Amino acid sequence: MVSAPLPTVEFWFEFASNYSYLSVMRIEDEARRQGVRLIWKPFLLGPIFRALGMENSPFVEQKQKGAYVQRDMARQCRKYGLAPWTPPSVFPRLSVLPARIALLGADQPWIGAFSRAVMELNFAKDRDINAPDQLAPILAALGLPAADLLGRAQADSNKARLRQQTEEAGRRGIFGAPTFFVDEEMFWGNDRLEDAFQMAREKAQATASA
Amino acid sequence: MVSAPLPTVEFWFEFASNYSYLSVMRIEDEARRQGVRLIWKPFLLGPIFRALGMENSPFVEQKQKGAYVQRDMARQCRKYGLAPWTPPSVFPRLSVLPARIALLGADQPWIGAFSRAVMELNFAKDRDINAPDQLAPILAALGLPAADLLGRAQADSNKARLRQQTEEAGRRGIFGAPTFFVDEEMFWGNDRLEDAFQMAREKAQATASA
């Protein structure tokens, strides 16, 4: 008897991205509920936007869209039962340090809790997410060696890994976050999380019964 | 006894927009099912994009996003049970003539059927939607006086009305299509149709029980 393959979704997210916030807060529960395996893929949107010829987030570049996003986030936070939406006083925030830590923890059991805590720091508590003294308490609260992880996060080899991961995002056609992949099938935006999960389950089922 | 106010949604759409296509095809059924009154608001995206400093649709301007939209549309058409997605050979198509006709019919019982037929012409049959000889058969099939309507659509007063409606779209912060309004609450994109309907129903209920 061959066991069925586990439905698998790659989850590409950026700590500075407000729609990534919505997905980070709910994806682990959803994955557990649906029996989907997650591959956490932190990356940086800045280099992606610049490669596409944009100076900044479209929510900053286009005022009309930026104004709308505030209304939309307020409603979405209510819909998902998150803290009331408070527009971050800095947007988009520098996010390279938490991304480097998330890269170290991507296949560790603490990745979900760490990512949610960083997102809340940014989008509920309006705090600098790129400061070691903001991130150390999060790591400590998870029972992790904060100083050691912060050191390893800033090692040259780990910095290079994050650059490579961001380059991979560009090569695979990612232009925003969150983005989900089921094999090479791409889904863009928190609104497509359900569709990505459904495709992952259908594919796994098809493989199992083939 | 005062009767409850009817939940009402303004539906702003553009015949050249592929995500408007998804909403046009399903919105009238959904409104009937949920007891929502629709106010049909055809408008032109071209002047909106130009006012925001864009030369063309973002799906044309940004190649990565444009490529993604093709995959997304294929999946969305399947999800909604529409004809298999065929990328239009011209995108975005000129749509001023059908928009002018839709403006004449916005409060007529044929607006839904007319709009669906034009959308199918563009996104399922890959035909010019700005040609009188493509639109006349649609009007005739609906039992309407095609020549008369085509004439009235091109009258100066009706042309001016469409310009005014498009200006209203800009004033109200619209930057894409479809867009839904419940009073001044704006919802952008086919993915927000359900949320807009729900808010309309909640508002009507709140008014009724106040």
Chai-1 contact restraints between the chains, C-beta under 6 A:
chainA,res_idxA,chainB,res_idxB,connection_type,confidence,min_distance_angstrom,max_distance_angstrom,comment,restraint_id
A,Q64,B,G173,contact,1.0,0.0,6.0,A-B,restraint_1
A,Q64,B,F175,contact,1.0,0.0,6.0,A-B,restraint_2
A,K65,B,F175,contact,1.0,0.0,6.0,A-B,restraint_3
A,Y68,B,W188,contact,1.0,0.0,6.0,A-B,restraint_4
A,G173,B,Q64,contact,1.0,0.0,6.0,A-B,restraint_5
A,F175,B,Q64,contact,1.0,0.0,6.0,A-B,restraint_6
A,F175,B,K65,contact,1.0,0.0,6.0,A-B,restraint_7
A,W188,B,Y68,contact,1.0,0.0,6.0,A-B,restraint_8
A,D191,B,D191,contact,1.0,0.0,6.0,A-B,restraint_9
